[in-house]
Amino acid sequence: MLKVGSEAPDFLVNDHNGNRVSLKDLRGNKVVLWFYPKADTPGCTLEGKGFRDDHKQFEGKNTKIYGVSLDNEADNKAFAEKFEFTFPLLCDVGREISLAYHAIQSKDDGYAARITYVIGEDGKILEAIDQVDTKTHSKDLCSRL
């Protein structure tokens, strides 16, 4: 995991709708990057539904939510639409984000680890979470922001 207080690595990647997303463009907001192993699998779905259901509370705390996986745009788009996710899913098919944030160890890894980072308005890491309960993760995190 990256260290709390360190500068969060910038990235430029497509979301599930084909929009380009860059961390530097999100300065001034807190950002939650929740890495998940695979679109439309049980644990990832539970975790995503939590962020969906708590989305307005995060917005009220000036916090943007971004899911990150190694899935392609089509798979993430189907996942987001099926469960009516109200936040972007980043498609790290090139594995640059997952490598930079230590969600994978090599470009050969098939799935990202289930980890989360909270990035402050200044681009520094506020939290690095490597133990996630998919049922309560969103509420637990939102209560601390």
Secondary structure by P-SEA (a helix, b strand, c coil): ccccccccccccccccccbbbbccccccbbbbbbbbcccccaaaaaaaaaaaaaaaaaaaacbbbbbbccccaaaaaaaaaaacccbbbbbcccaaaaaaaccccccccccccbbbbbbcccccccccccccccccaaaaaaaac
